[in-house]
Amino acid sequence: MSGMGTHTPYSIERFRQANGPVVDVRSPAEFNKGHWPGAINLALFSDEQRAAVGITYKKKGRQQAIKLGLEFTGPKLSGLAEALAKLSRDPTPESEEASASDLRIYCWRGGMRSASVAWLAGLLDLKPVLLEGGYKSYRRWVLQQFEQTWPLRLLGGRTGTGKTDLLIAMAQRGVAVVNLEGLANHRGSSFGGLGLPPQPSTEHYENLLAEDLQRCQNSSADEIWLEAESSQVGRCRIPRALFHQMQMAPVLEINRSLDERVAQLVDVYGQHGRESLQEATQRISRRLGPQRTRQALDAIALENWDQACRAMLDYYDRCYDYELSRTPQRQSVDLCGLNTTKAAEMLIERELVRSSPKPQLVMSST
């Protein structure tokens, strides 16, 4: 469906460089499946209304679909206008001071939904810009990022060595980091989702990863650190092209004592209570075997978190050691006795990891 109004669509590159909040006018279901990270959803249609307009377009043609769309949107125009005006006044990440700014608007293919909202914004003397090709073009850009060659470095280590905490501490000290687990809202094991928000869809996970890789590139980083992971982080799948590069990347393996690892795991998981831990243990019972499963469940029933961890670590260690044995390049470093802050500082001082010219932030799922 062709657009309306006189707003010239921006290419994906120009749209990314423009100022102002990003406004996604697709339906809530479309938005929840995946969106431009940080975008605000101002849905022109509800999910049901979008479906009805689509069916009308197929069965009765464009004009009838437009008429139905106008029936749906008419009562919403005042509220949409107010929301657009407020967004244009609010501070954005690109501008710390509240001032009028561009509204970057997109829909699925850059068609009538985004053009209609841009028309409304224009009536309010705002400055809307449209994304050529809509979210579909953004998704093409996202997938293209994973086909690029990235200077990846992996932080490895057995379960409980505190790899994610260490990556965050490294990022706070200027190291370029992509937090695979943080973006996925998952720690990567059967217990990984305990206490964390719901996971994004794999599609949105890809969007978050692409933006983080681009952020690292913009910081002129000559190495980008990720945690050594399997191809799946909970239900989120790492894009195949990126995972292939990870398999070829050098690994810095961190070592800590068994007591330190157990203490770390008890600190992270012990707060979640017996029922959640029992359920997570049952999910891996076939891999643990009957003896270790019973040891772990008995310890959990007594809230002996230390013993429960020790019962399961042998299984996780064997899985990790097998994966690491296939690593083409590996270097080990002993971090026993060092807290996370001291460990990050030591790695940088010994030039085992290098900081970037610009400070780094570790994104979370949005």
Disulfide bonds with the S-S distance in Angstrom:
none
